[in-house]
Amino acid sequence: MNLTISGHHLEVTPALRSYVTGKLDRITRHFDQVVDVKVLLSIENQTEKDRRQKAECNIHVKGNDMFAESAHEDLYAAVDELVDKLDRQVVRHKDKLQQHHHESPKRLM
């Protein structure tokens, strides 16, 4: 799995990097065919005060690309919301893949 964490208008500290990496382990626990993960952490000065910290993520898994974003007043809370959204998407994708492996009607008789 290739993991890229970058910051826009902020410096990605080692503590922040380890926090994001630890949270993203939850996704690889559900679905091990994750190819590429790109995380962008940013601070936007133009938006309202309580939604300034923003976290975005692109995930490339086998057969699909997923995107999620989250904004919060605290960057760690934004990362938590982001991982929750991505986790739901990955579980839904995994369920779709597994539903296609059912017995054909001919073999049930």
C-alpha positions as CSV (number, residue, x, y, z in Angstrom):
1,M,0.0,0.0,0.0
2,N,1.4,3.4,-1.0
3,L,0.5,6.1,1.5
4,T,1.0,9.8,0.7
5,I,0.2,12.4,3.4
6,S,0.6,16.0,2.4
7,G,-0.4,19.3,3.9
8,H,-1.7,22.5,2.3
9,H,-1.1,25.6,4.3
10,L,0.2,23.5,7.2
11,E,3.2,21.4,8.1
12,V,2.5,17.7,8.6
13,T,4.2,16.9,11.9
14,P,5.3,13.4,12.8
15,A,2.6,13.2,15.5
16,L,-0.1,14.0,12.9
17,R,1.5,11.6,10.4
18,S,1.4,8.8,12.9
19,Y,-2.2,9.6,13.9
20,V,-3.4,9.4,10.3
21,T,-1.4,6.2,9.6
22,G,-2.9,4.6,12.7
23,K,-6.4,5.6,11.7
24,L,-6.0,4.3,8.2
25,D,-5.0,0.9,9.5
26,R,-8.7,0.4,10.2
27,I,-9.4,0.4,6.4
28,T,-6.7,-2.1,5.6
29,R,-8.1,-4.3,8.4
30,H,-11.4,-4.5,6.5
31,F,-10.1,-4.7,3.0
32,D,-6.5,-5.8,2.2
33,Q,-6.5,-5.0,-1.5
34,V,-5.8,-1.3,-1.0
35,V,-3.3,-0.1,-3.7
36,D,-2.9,3.6,-3.1
37,V,-3.9,6.1,-0.4
38,K,-3.5,9.9,-0.8
39,V,-4.4,12.1,2.2
40,L,-4.5,15.9,1.9
41,L,-4.7,17.9,5.1
42,S,-5.4,21.6,4.8
43,I,-6.5,24.8,6.5
44,E,-8.8,27.1,4.6
45,N,-8.8,30.7,5.7
46,Q,-11.7,31.7,3.5
47,T,-14.4,29.5,5.1
48,E,-16.2,30.0,8.4
49,K,-14.4,29.6,11.6
50,D,-15.7,26.3,12.8
51,R,-15.1,24.4,9.6
52,R,-11.5,25.5,8.7
53,Q,-9.6,22.3,9.2
54,K,-10.2,20.0,6.2
55,A,-9.1,16.4,5.5
56,E,-9.5,14.8,2.1
57,C,-8.6,11.3,1.0
58,N,-8.4,9.4,-2.3
59,I,-8.2,5.6,-2.1
60,H,-7.5,3.3,-5.0
61,V,-8.6,-0.2,-4.3
62,K,-8.7,-3.1,-6.7
63,G,-11.6,-2.3,-9.0
64,N,-12.6,1.1,-7.7
65,D,-11.6,4.6,-6.6
66,M,-13.0,6.2,-3.5
67,F,-13.0,9.8,-2.3
68,A,-14.1,11.3,1.0
69,E,-13.6,14.7,2.7
70,S,-14.4,16.1,6.1
71,A,-14.1,19.5,7.7
72,H,-14.1,20.4,11.4
73,E,-12.6,23.0,13.7
74,D,-10.1,20.4,15.0
75,L,-7.9,18.6,12.5
76,Y,-7.8,15.4,14.5
77,A,-11.7,15.3,14.6
78,A,-11.7,15.9,10.8
79,V,-9.4,12.9,10.3
80,D,-11.7,10.8,12.5
81,E,-14.8,11.8,10.5
82,L,-12.8,11.1,7.3
83,V,-11.8,7.6,8.3
84,D,-15.4,6.8,9.4
85,K,-16.7,7.8,5.9
86,L,-13.9,5.8,4.1
87,D,-14.5,2.8,6.3
88,R,-18.2,2.8,5.3
89,Q,-17.3,3.1,1.7
90,V,-14.7,0.3,1.8
91,V,-17.1,-2.1,3.7
92,R,-19.9,-1.4,1.1
93,H,-17.4,-2.0,-1.7
94,K,-16.3,-5.3,-0.1
95,D,-20.0,-6.4,0.3
96,K,-20.7,-5.7,-3.4
97,L,-17.7,-7.8,-4.4
98,Q,-18.8,-10.7,-2.2
99,Q,-22.4,-10.7,-3.3
100,H,-21.6,-11.8,-6.8
101,H,-20.3,-15.2,-5.6
102,H,-23.6,-17.1,-5.2
103,E,-24.7,-20.4,-6.5
104,S,-26.4,-20.4,-9.8
105,P,-30.1,-21.5,-9.9
106,K,-29.1,-24.6,-12.0
107,R,-27.0,-26.0,-9.2
108,L,-29.5,-25.6,-6.5
109,M,-31.8,-28.3,-7.8
